[in-house]
Every structure is written in C-alpha cells, then in structure tokens.
Amino acid sequence: MKQDQPRPTPRAGIMDIEAYVPGKSTAPAGVAKVYKLSANENPLGPSPKAIEAAREVAAKLDVYPDGSARRLREAIAEVHGLNPANIICSNGSDEILGLLAQSYLAPGDEAVFTEHAFMVYKIYIQAAGAKPVAVKETEERADIDAILAAVTPATRIVFLANPNNPTGTYVPFQEVRRLHAALPKNVLLVLDAAYAEYVRRNDYEAGIELAGSSENVVMTRTFSKLGLGGARVGWMYGPAHIVDAINRIRGPFNVNATAIEAGIAAIRDRAHIERSVAHNEKWLAWLSAELTGLGLRVTPSVGNFVLIHFPDGEKHSAAAADDYLSARGYILRRVTGYGFPNALRMSVGTEEANRGVIDALKTFLKS
C-alpha cells in the first residue's frame, strides 16, 4: 500500500468525468419576474392532492420511510397494470440509471448511447470504470442500425432515451423491438421513458410490455415531468433477477417519506395528469408553429419542450438569444454540452411564459 500520497485521491478515471451541469434558474439582477423554462418542469405545478399528502407527512418526519416503498410500488402497479414485485422506486430515475451501471458494468466493459442523449449516461458509465460509446444520430433521432453496429463483445448495456432529451424525438416501438431482437442476450437494454406521458403517437410504447416479457430489458420512468421534480421520485420496471440485483445495492431508504406519499397521490390523480398532458399538447404545437414562423428551425418534439436552432453568426446566435431572453426574465437551457452549440431548449410553460418568449424573440430577431 502506498503511504506517500499527500492526500486521498479518487481512483483512476473519476477526475476525467465532466460533472453534470443543470440549466440555470435565475435571471440577471433587477429582473422583476422570472419564467424558468430550462428544466422541463410542469407549468401547472404538482397535483393538489400530492401537495396535501406531502403536508400530512410533515408531522411525522421523525419516522423512517418504508425502505421498500411498498405502497408507492403498489400505486404504480395499480395504474399501469403491473406486478409491484417487479418495480423498484428511487430518488429520481437518475438513481436507477446509476445503479444499473454500477451493477452491470466493470472496467473493460462498454455501454452504448446516442450522441445527443441524456448526459448522465456517460457519467455513470465512466464512474463504473467502463467505456462510453456514443453513436451518431440521424436527423437528431436515434439510429437503430448505428446502435447495433456499435455493439461489440464488450458491450454490456445499451441506453435508449425514448423520447430523447434535448431533441424531443422518439423511436417507433417496432424499431425498439428490432433493436432488442438483434442484441445479444447478455446485453441489458435500458429504455429511459422519462417523457412517456406526453407522447401522443400511435406507434409509440414506453416499454412496459417488452420489459415484462424479456430477461434483458428494463424501463425507467419519473414523476418529475408531471409535477414532482422537487420530490425526486423515479421507478424501474423489469425482470425479477434485475430487480433483485438493484435491491442489493440501493440505499435502504432511498425514497423519502414525503416523496412516497406525494408520489402515491400524484399517480392516482389522473385528472391532473390529463390536464397537464392537454396543456402540453396545445402549447407544444403552438410554440413549434410560432418559432417556425419566425424562421427558426425546431426539432419535431413529442416531449414537453422544444429544441430551437438559431442562425449562424454572432448577431442572432443562441448565446445572444439566451442573453436577450434572460435579461427579460425568460430562462431557457443552453445545450452546448449535448452537441448543440447554437440551440436553446425551451420547456413548454404557462400561456403567459410561452407568449412572452415568442414576443421577445420577434423583437430580438428584428434587432
């Protein structure tokens, strides 16, 4: 054992990881009202029933939560028609993604994801000591043939965000099934369906059926986009042997009591979910049409956000637009780290926020 180190040092590779940087949430000093459109949060807020459930927990914060989140798993199972034994709840779906990487990747292994996918995939792959393999997309959409071409004997996990963030594009489920059918049986397919509730396409499935009938597929979901981002509630559905492996290493109380009760109320409040989805469907289409009408390219999205591409040149670049909008209280997301140096991602907001951004961009583009 080396004893000449001046201080503790992380193991090899940890300091090579680029830390995840979330979208900003504040405007410059002096801005009267801030519209946060950088984190894909629900503009209608949480379910009123979830708020009430969280308040009721406040008097019992001295009591540890149920370590298995049994009642929350049962509520999820009830809504989706699943076996609660095949569900794991988590501190946001991010935690599940990390636990999967920790459980199924080792130094020398590889894990595949697409070039514009959720940045935490790469972080968790590197944290496990494995090699991240980023695959080119086609027209900002996951390319199944390119993914399959990247699979080698060293591949252990394929991460597929469907729909993807920040592009908002999706893969029809027949293509997902084709991907799965061609993967070696020892490769785990992780279907990250964080935005599934918002998709209104006949050829889309979140992955429940495939995860329920396969030995090497899991589906991850979140409560964040429907109003519980601050509570950090996620879940995974998959085969029993994978559930068993994850349960062996997850934290014993990884979902807190407030999140459990708020989650139970939120997933059963179907009226709030339907209002949220209807609001998104209306304003996603409106924003896409308005932005296109301004001469800006918008990647077709099925999520609760749009990726806006700005023209080349400093005058009307994404950076200039971001500064202009921020000065007026409209906080969008820079996505340079995702491979889009001249684009902004905008969450679908309230009517006031949506109209305000469009009006501000009209002025900006004329300046």
HELIX and SHEET records of a PDB file:
HELIX    1   1 ILE A   14  ASP A   16  5                                   3    
HELIX    2   2 PRO A   48  VAL A   57  1                                  10    
HELIX    3   3 ALA A   58  LYS A   60  5                                   3    
HELIX    4   4 ARG A   70  HIS A   80  1                                  11    
HELIX    5   5 PRO A   84  ASN A   86  5                                   3    
HELIX    6   6 GLY A   92  TYR A  104  1                                  13    
HELIX    7   7 VAL A  120  ALA A  127  1                                   8    
HELIX    8   8 ILE A  144  ALA A  150  1                                   7    
HELIX    9   9 PHE A  173  ALA A  182  1                                  10    
HELIX   10  10 ALA A  196  TYR A  198  5                                   3    
HELIX   11  11 ILE A  208  SER A  213  1                                   6    
HELIX   12  12 SER A  224  LEU A  226  5                                   3    
HELIX   13  13 ALA A  240  ILE A  249  1                                  10    
HELIX   14  14 ALA A  257  ARG A  268  1                                  12    
HELIX   15  15 ARG A  270  GLY A  293  1                                  24    
HELIX   16  16 ALA A  318  SER A  326  1                                   9    
HELIX   17  17 THR A  336  TYR A  338  5                                   3    
HELIX   18  18 GLU A  351  LYS A  366  1                                  16    
SHEET    1   A 2 TYR A  35  LYS A  36  0                                        
SHEET    2   A 2 TYR A 330  ILE A 331  1                                        
SHEET    1   B 7 ILE A  87  SER A  90  0                                        
SHEET    2   B 7 GLY A 234  TYR A 237 -1                                        
SHEET    3   B 7 VAL A 217  THR A 222 -1                                        
SHEET    4   B 7 LEU A 188  ASP A 192  1                                        
SHEET    5   B 7 THR A 155  ALA A 161  1                                        
SHEET    6   B 7 GLU A 110  THR A 114  1                                        
SHEET    7   B 7 LYS A 131  VAL A 135  1                                        
SHEET    1   C 4 ARG A 297  THR A 299  0                                        
SHEET    2   C 4 PHE A 305  HIS A 309 -1                                        
SHEET    3   C 4 PHE A 340  SER A 347 -1                                        
SHEET    4   C 4 ARG A 333  VAL A 335 -1                                        
END                                                                             
